[in-house]
């Protein structure tokens, strides 16, 4: 029996429950329930509602295990299991009634990602992956797209000015040389789109684990490559991430290094 079968079952049930629960918030958003966490980051009642559903399920089914969540931080500092939660990725999109937002949950065991899921409720698309078992969209196997004909690259960035400047350097290069480079506003969705072949790559300076952990496993299990900007395997504690189909990854990493991003 799969060691993580119960974990996977709870994960997929919980992520759908949380995502579906906040669709009504999206359709009937109360602006009075929206606050600024920082000058660049919003938090809504939906973020907190989704987080409450997820954390309640995880604590009930796996008491005492570590949880790292965007809104609540880290609980239970020790243990082999670490749940990594973004209850609403793409909050600005959500606030502006742009449908590209998602819920993201990953599980690491002894520092290695073993489960990951990204759920886009409005599209009814559930991406999930388990270590060594491939990546799936609505239970159909997915794979990265390494087309030599055309690449569609994406980017995101952290909150710090230094990370924004690095992103701008990358974006400027891509727009002058490849043209097709864009930001969708939900790193979790962008990672899932790389895994499913809808994007060729995503690079993010200054990311946080809750934004990309689930997506990192998706991309790797879909045949892609996930590293930092030096080409070393990406791990949860790292802040820079490049996820892409293998040949595309080589090209993008060369751009990053040459431009000292």
Protein Blocks (a to p, Z undefined) as FASTA:
>chain_A
ZZklmmmmmmmmmmmmmmmmmmmmmmmccfklpccfbfkbccdfklmmmmmmmmmmmmmm
mghiacddfklopahjbcjbdcdddfbghklmmmnopabdcddddddeehiafbdcdddf
knopacdddehiapaeehiacdddfbfkbccddddddfbfklmmmmmmmmmmmmmmnopa
cdehiaklmmmmmmnopafbdcdehiafklmmmmmmmmmmnopacddfkopacdfklmbd
cdddfklmmmmmmmmmmnoZZ
